[in-house]
Amino acid sequence: MTIEQWAKELAEITNPENIKINEPLKKYTMTKIGGNADILVMPETEEEVEAIVKYAHHNQIPLLVLGNGSNMIVRDGGVRGIVMNLSKLNEIRIDGTDVYAQSGALIMDVSKKAAEASLTGLEFACGIPGSVGGAMAMNAGAYGGEIKDIIVHSTVLTREGERLVLSKEELELGYRKSIIADRNYIVLSSLFHLEKGDKKEIDEKIADLTFKRQSKQPLEYPSAGSVFKRPPGYFAGKLIQDSGLQGKGVGDAEVSTKHAGFIINKGNATARDYIETIKMVQRTVKEKFGVDLELEVKIVGED
């Protein structure tokens, strides 16, 4: 089956305007890096997502799910098969102290909406650039808070298109991991439970965390965010800094001089530049400190 035929059949599921052939993925990643997708599809409803997942499974077409592209490096050769971007599934609803959010909504937007409703518990996410789906998959956290503190349940799809509702316990949320990531589930929506708080205090906390983030992170450059998980007993950024790697890199990819845990794209970095810089950091830290740095970001696609 040709790519054009896939596109024609997908157009029976979603608006043809939501389907793009040979689409550059660097337009959809926070690193501004990545080759082309054979097909990019942007469904508008959960039912469309379900139908696309079943279509891909039935026809044995590879399917990659893309949220906000904040924790992903797409190789220069791009991605074969279908890439499904969920950014149009972005509804956020508040009911009392419960917050419902679809997977394509940005977790920082959910944090903002919660603050507007004087709900506390999600301030930690005010600067996390990922989508709700991505935040769920990696149990995103910052400044002492994480998703597992507030989640009630998530509605997900298996790769066969079966819909499941997983409780907090069933999600198996740990440090930057979940059953969603382990089993390659696709998040449709999540329900969070927060507490009533004082709006002034909530706003002050968000302002403080935003200041800390802006002053310490290289937000002026494209990047994949924090590249490495925190090794037990250490901080990745400190190990990289103490290895003298800040300002070093390959091509236009560089270990940030502002925060050593970030690798930035200074302008025209390729995925190869980025990945080679990652390998250089891992190799140097291992040589100097005997510590293996594990990736927090996901690398996908072909060279």
Beta strands, then each sheet from edge to edge (+ up, - down):
strand 1: 19-24
strand 2: 36-41
strand 3: 63-66
strand 4: 72-74
strand 5: 79-85
strand 6: 92-95
strand 7: 98-102
strand 8: 119-120
strand 9: 141-142
strand 10: 145-146
strand 11: 151-157
strand 12: 163-167
strand 13: 186-193
strand 14: 195-196
strand 15: 223-226
strand 16: 249-250
strand 17: 253-255
strand 18: 262-265
strand 19: 298-300
sheet 1: 1+ 2- 5- 3-
sheet 2: 4+ 19+
sheet 3: 6+ 7- 13+ 11- 12+
sheet 4: 8+ 14-
sheet 5: 9+ 10-
sheet 6: 15+ 18- 17+ 16-
end
